[in-house]
């Protein structure tokens, strides 16, 4: 969520969370499935929710390359994001999962709990050289069921021309962030933009501030959590951030930055193609500011993980071979470059960060990044929904951060 993948959610953190078996989506479980079955292993089925460039244009290329290396053809299918998890959950229940599915990483544990996925650990897939936090994001009940070839996260974009005119340096602490945002607010121009929408994107964007403050998803109304929400509320109440942040997706936030209506924004690397296409926009990217100079940013891991559905031994072996290819340093780096991600392979990520200054901040944050399901496992969707509801209640509903988060903690624990 990811971009989700979100996207483009953070990926891509996108899609709303519910409280049922379809926890990360708003719609009920859909119907219809393309079964991998137990037929020939010459052709494998694959499904994902990418519907826009660059992901949907680049994914077939790397899939075809790794399919050829594994000796199979891959039948590619795209499912709209709001239908994606309901369909997969239905397929998992019917044991008719696609051979390969690329899913938002916080959905992994929920899908693995159905028993419909192959344990990549037992299949012998190696995670050597990958970031431990990324491996953790694909685990359930001590087994690895999903692995991301690349991930994304959030950093702070800033308009270099506006900062230079105001004689400011990009902020590194919360105090500097608030001061700069207020100083850069003039007329229609706001100091900062972020997404506080009532979906997973809102939680995803808030979590860097929430976790960096030292808060835990197990205790939504802790003093640290209140401190983080108070920062966002101050930005909105002072006018340094538009009140419309409660309605903005991450794509909307990017549009505000592109148009010059926001001097800073919180967003992910998947926005770089659109930003770089605007030649008169001069921007820089730095890590998410922290409460104090000694702190390190803790950002949520965005992006998707590859999973293998149960079918026949021959098909499963071929699918695992394809995933192994997708994870190697060469294909991981190529996919990340084409799609706006950071490679899961540590050496490939380090090389990319040193060769591309725009990605350096994102690479620097991966070492301390955290899987969204790390604390709560399959309980994450319910708590995430309570968290984004608290953000809305405070920023749009006028509740104090303490009151809004106390209500969220009560809801999450019910």
Secondary structure as UniProt FT lines:
FT   TURN            21..24
FT   TURN            37..38
FT   TURN            41..42
FT   STRAND          43..48
FT   TURN            53..54
FT   HELIX           55..70
FT   STRAND          73..78
FT   HELIX           81..93
FT   TURN            94..95
FT   STRAND          100..104
FT   HELIX           105..107
FT   HELIX           108..112
FT   TURN            113..115
FT   TURN            120..124
FT   TURN            128..129
FT   HELIX           132..137
FT   STRAND          139..140
FT   TURN            141..142
FT   STRAND          143..144
FT   STRAND          150..152
FT   STRAND          155..159
FT   HELIX           160..165
FT   TURN            166..167
FT   HELIX           174..183
FT   TURN            187..188
FT   STRAND          189..190
FT   HELIX           200..212
FT   TURN            213..214
FT   TURN            217..218
FT   TURN            220..221
FT   HELIX           223..237
FT   TURN            238..239
FT   HELIX           243..246
FT   HELIX           250..259
FT   STRAND          264..267
FT   HELIX           269..271
FT   HELIX           272..277
FT   TURN            279..280
FT   STRAND          283..286
FT   TURN            293..294
FT   STRAND          304..309
FT   HELIX           313..327
FT   HELIX           329..339
FT   STRAND          342..343
FT   HELIX           346..355
FT   HELIX           357..359
FT   HELIX           360..366
FT   TURN            367..368
FT   TURN            372..376
FT   HELIX           377..379
FT   HELIX           380..395
FT   HELIX           401..413
//
